[in-house]
Amino acid sequence: MTLAVQISFALSVTLFLGYGFSCLFMGAMIDEFARYNLSRFRRLVGLLEILGALGLLSSLVIPALVFPSAGGLALLMALGVITRVRVRDPVIEAIPATVLMVINLFLCIAALQGVQVSR
């Protein structure tokens, strides 16, 4: 496993667990989703982020889970970037979602090439 894959994996798991729980329990995220006019999706997004992170963690035992977990998280972040553009946020506000999307796309490509997170 390459160092880049290990770092990407650790970042994705850590950040998505944090963001997922903040979506579920932090007042600031309630306000953000209201600002996007997407309040009804806040809990779903938080749950999907946590499930994606847990899917990545589970891939340490079942390597086939990397691709669907990272792919789902990349798609979720692509929708996050689109949302930021739609509400006309400054570009800097879309950087975290963009970086997380790229990290998870990288993990998808690594999985397709047969690179495993653990060996």
C-alpha positions as CSV (number, residue, x, y, z in Angstrom):
1,M,0.0,0.0,0.0
2,T,1.3,3.4,-0.8
3,L,1.7,6.1,1.7
4,A,-0.6,8.3,-0.3
5,V,-3.4,5.7,-0.1
6,Q,-2.8,5.3,3.7
7,I,-3.0,9.1,4.3
8,S,-6.0,9.5,2.1
9,F,-7.7,6.6,3.8
10,A,-7.0,8.0,7.3
11,L,-8.1,11.5,6.3
12,S,-11.3,10.3,4.8
13,V,-12.3,8.1,7.7
14,T,-11.5,10.7,10.3
15,L,-13.0,13.7,8.6
16,F,-16.2,11.9,7.5
17,L,-16.8,10.5,11.0
18,G,-16.4,14.1,12.4
19,Y,-18.5,15.7,9.7
20,G,-21.2,13.0,10.0
21,F,-21.6,13.4,13.7
22,S,-21.6,17.2,13.4
23,C,-24.4,16.9,10.8
24,L,-26.4,14.9,13.3
25,F,-25.7,16.8,16.5
26,M,-24.3,20.3,15.9
27,G,-26.4,23.4,15.8
28,A,-24.2,25.1,13.2
29,M,-24.9,22.3,10.7
30,I,-28.6,22.7,11.3
31,D,-28.2,26.4,10.4
32,E,-26.1,25.5,7.3
33,F,-28.6,23.0,5.9
34,A,-31.4,25.5,6.5
35,R,-29.4,28.1,4.6
36,Y,-29.1,25.6,1.7
37,N,-32.8,24.9,1.9
38,L,-32.0,21.3,2.5
39,S,-32.9,20.8,6.2
40,R,-34.8,17.6,5.4
41,F,-31.6,16.0,4.2
42,R,-29.3,16.9,7.1
43,R,-29.7,13.7,9.0
44,L,-29.5,11.6,5.9
45,V,-26.2,13.3,4.9
46,G,-24.8,12.8,8.4
47,L,-25.8,9.2,8.3
48,L,-24.3,8.6,4.9
49,E,-21.0,10.2,5.9
50,I,-20.8,8.0,9.0
51,L,-21.7,4.9,7.0
52,G,-19.2,5.8,4.3
53,A,-16.4,6.1,6.9
54,L,-17.5,2.9,8.6
55,G,-17.5,1.2,5.1
56,L,-13.9,2.4,4.6
57,L,-12.9,1.0,8.0
58,S,-14.7,-2.3,7.2
59,S,-12.6,-2.5,4.1
60,L,-9.6,-3.3,6.3
61,V,-11.3,-6.7,6.7
62,I,-13.3,-6.8,3.4
63,P,-11.2,-5.0,0.7
64,A,-14.1,-4.9,-1.8
65,L,-15.8,-2.2,0.3
66,V,-13.2,0.5,-0.6
67,F,-14.7,1.2,-4.0
68,P,-18.4,1.6,-3.0
69,S,-17.6,3.4,0.2
70,A,-15.2,5.9,-1.3
71,G,-17.3,6.2,-4.4
72,G,-20.4,7.1,-2.4
73,L,-18.5,9.6,-0.3
74,A,-17.0,11.2,-3.5
75,L,-20.5,11.5,-5.0
76,L,-21.8,13.0,-1.7
77,M,-19.0,15.6,-1.8
78,A,-19.7,16.3,-5.5
79,L,-23.3,17.1,-4.5
80,G,-21.9,19.3,-1.7
81,V,-19.8,21.3,-4.2
82,I,-22.8,21.7,-6.4
83,T,-24.8,22.9,-3.4
84,R,-22.1,25.5,-2.6
85,V,-22.1,26.7,-6.2
86,R,-25.9,26.8,-6.2
87,V,-26.1,29.0,-3.1
88,R,-23.3,31.2,-4.5
89,D,-20.9,30.6,-1.6
90,P,-17.3,31.9,-2.1
91,V,-15.0,29.4,-3.8
92,I,-13.0,29.0,-0.6
93,E,-16.2,27.5,1.1
94,A,-16.2,24.7,-1.5
95,I,-12.6,23.7,-0.9
96,P,-13.2,21.1,1.8
97,A,-15.8,19.3,-0.1
98,T,-13.7,19.4,-3.3
99,V,-10.6,18.1,-1.5
100,L,-12.6,15.3,0.1
101,M,-14.2,14.4,-3.3
102,V,-10.7,14.2,-4.9
103,I,-9.4,12.1,-2.0
104,N,-12.2,9.6,-2.3
105,L,-11.9,9.5,-6.1
106,F,-8.2,8.7,-5.6
107,L,-9.2,5.8,-3.2
108,C,-11.7,4.6,-5.9
109,I,-8.9,4.6,-8.5
110,A,-6.5,2.8,-6.2
111,A,-9.1,0.2,-5.4
112,L,-9.7,-0.4,-9.2
113,Q,-6.0,-0.8,-9.6
114,G,-6.0,-3.5,-6.9
115,V,-4.2,-1.4,-4.3
116,Q,-5.4,-2.5,-0.9
117,V,-5.4,-0.3,2.2
118,S,-4.0,-3.1,4.4
119,R,-1.5,-5.7,3.5
